[in-house]
Amino acid sequence: MNDAPNFLEVEQLTVARGGVPVIDIPRLSLAEGEVLSLIGPNGSGKSTLMLTLATLLPPTGGRIRCRGEAIDSDRARFAYRRRLAMVFQEPLLFDTTVFENVAAGLKIRRMTRGEIRSRVMETLELFSMAGFAERSASKLSGGESQRTSLARAFAIRPEMILLDEPFAALDAPTRLALTTDLERILTETGTAAIVATHDQLEALRLSTRMAVINRGAIVQGGTPAEVMNRPANEFVASFVGMENVLTGTVLACSQSVATVSLGGHAIELVGQAEPGESVIFCLRPENIAISTTDPAGVTSARNVIRAVVRKVIPMGIYNKIEIDCGFPLVAYLTSQSIDHLHLDPGKTVYASFKATAVHLLRRD
Ligand SMILES: Nc1ncnc2c1ncn2[C@@H]1O[C@H](COP(=O)(O)OP(=O)(O)OP(=O)(O)O)[C@@H](O)[C@H]1O
């Protein structure tokens, strides 16, 4: 067993802003080299928590420990701050060259000019910015500015990096390119990181563990697969794009397979509940197969439901299709499938999904 303390530990942390309590987190940890994403809607407390972890905002209660040592004195705070870097949504660059911006954190670390030059160029190279070293930071595009800001943060070789919505202000292609580079650099350097984002795809790409924050509390923690497929409550389910969150009544339950009545259908799902109990079940749209002929006997899915197409909504690379099964259901399909199956409103279709694809939530 590894008894080494986590890089970061938070205990009973409370933070207020303008006198109003906005964070209440009994426990949160970050292992050495781990990448944790902090996801939550606007105003949920992501920035407040990040600023507190960076010791830029004082907590009203609780403790932050780094490798077991409480950050509760000026000396501990100073040592801790030297180990971390922070990147914000706005790059906040100095009005000088890209080189000087990236060198800023190194100059206060008493490195020689030669060491600074080679560290800056090496880090700019990592972020594909070496050709911009002598450019004025004020003349960079949004993506180049954020690359410079990331290079400045990584140049000091932090042991932990706090990234607060780092790509939220960028367009989709720039964001994707930067996410890809950041993922690679975090892996290569083994830097521990917390990435606050409201974009689940960004979180999925970057992190091995997710924490979902709502109203200042961590409402679920786990691997991205656990959070996405097994949300702890209705809030998390909706936030991670479950789309199908429905309420039904349990008819029977045997050997961890529950039969739930919904819209005149008996839906089978893996889970434990009492007959007569009202339950919520969640089904991701991508886990529903749509066909125009009855797949019973062909599919291994336990649930096959006849339905009528209500609406097809183009969403870019996929289409959202709303169907009426006696209860509403949303599925995702490619444009090619929509054309191939002639899925116009009013068309009869069959929706099939596995019992294991349905996640059951019991009411408290
Ligand atoms: N400077 C401040 N003074 C008073 N209240 C604040 C201040 N900044 C944030 N708050 C409040 O604290 C709560 C958490 O806000 P915070 O900015 O941490 O959330 P967030 O999840 O980062 O949101 P967003 O994604 O919109 O930035 C909100 O209720 C917000 O109104």
The ligand as an SDF file (V2000), in Angstrom:
LIG
                    3D

 31 33  0  0  0  0  0  0  0  0999 V2000
  -16.2720   39.0820   -5.9920 N   0  0  0  0  0  0  0  0  0  0  0  0
  -17.4010   38.5160   -5.5490 C   0  0  0  0  0  0  0  0  0  0  0  0
  -18.1470   39.0960   -4.5820 N   0  0  0  0  0  0  0  0  0  0  0  0
  -19.2770   38.5200   -4.1290 C   0  0  0  0  0  0  0  0  0  0  0  0
  -19.7730   37.3460   -4.5980 N   0  0  0  0  0  0  0  0  0  0  0  0
  -19.0780   36.7490   -5.5660 C   0  0  0  0  0  0  0  0  0  0  0  0
  -17.8640   37.2890   -6.0970 C   0  0  0  0  0  0  0  0  0  0  0  0
  -17.4180   36.4550   -7.0670 N   0  0  0  0  0  0  0  0  0  0  0  0
  -18.2860   35.4300   -7.1200 C   0  0  0  0  0  0  0  0  0  0  0  0
  -19.2870   35.6050   -6.2390 N   0  0  0  0  0  0  0  0  0  0  0  0
  -20.4220   34.6810   -5.9950 C   0  0  0  0  0  0  0  0  0  0  0  0
  -19.8890   33.4250   -5.5990 O   0  0  0  0  0  0  0  0  0  0  0  0
  -20.6290   32.3560   -6.1770 C   0  0  0  0  0  0  0  0  0  0  0  0
  -19.6610   31.4600   -6.9380 C   0  0  0  0  0  0  0  0  0  0  0  0
  -19.1330   32.1930   -8.0480 O   0  0  0  0  0  0  0  0  0  0  0  0
  -17.9080   31.6650   -8.9140 P   0  0  0  0  0  0  0  0  0  0  0  0
  -17.4530   32.7760   -9.7970 O   0  0  0  0  0  0  0  0  0  0  0  0
  -16.9180   31.0440   -8.0160 O   0  0  0  0  0  0  0  0  0  0  0  0
  -18.6330   30.5260   -9.7760 O   0  0  0  0  0  0  0  0  0  0  0  0
  -18.1480   29.8320  -11.1260 P   0  0  0  0  0  0  0  0  0  0  0  0
  -18.6010   28.4080  -11.0380 O   0  0  0  0  0  0  0  0  0  0  0  0
  -16.7010   30.0630  -11.3460 O   0  0  0  0  0  0  0  0  0  0  0  0
  -19.0260   30.5990  -12.1920 O   0  0  0  0  0  0  0  0  0  0  0  0
  -18.6270   31.0390  -13.7020 P   0  0  0  0  0  0  0  0  0  0  0  0
  -18.4920   29.7720  -14.4640 O   0  0  0  0  0  0  0  0  0  0  0  0
  -19.8230   31.8630  -14.0850 O   0  0  0  0  0  0  0  0  0  0  0  0
  -17.3590   31.8350  -13.5850 O   0  0  0  0  0  0  0  0  0  0  0  0
  -21.6900   32.9890   -7.0360 C   0  0  0  0  0  0  0  0  0  0  0  0
  -22.8820   33.0080   -6.3080 O   0  0  0  0  0  0  0  0  0  0  0  0
  -21.1880   34.3920   -7.2750 C   0  0  0  0  0  0  0  0  0  0  0  0
  -22.2590   35.2930   -7.4360 O   0  0  0  0  0  0  0  0  0  0  0  0
  1  2  1  0
  2  3  1  0
  2  7  2  0
  3  4  2  0
  4  5  1  0
  5  6  2  0
  6  7  1  0
  6 10  1  0
  7  8  1  0
  8  9  2  0
  9 10  1  0
 10 11  1  0
 11 12  1  0
 11 30  1  0
 12 13  1  0
 13 14  1  0
 13 28  1  0
 14 15  1  0
 15 16  1  0
 16 17  2  0
 16 18  1  0
 16 19  1  0
 19 20  1  0
 20 21  2  0
 20 22  1  0
 20 23  1  0
 23 24  1  0
 24 25  2  0
 24 26  1  0
 24 27  1  0
 28 29  1  0
 28 30  1  0
 30 31  1  0
M  END
$$$$
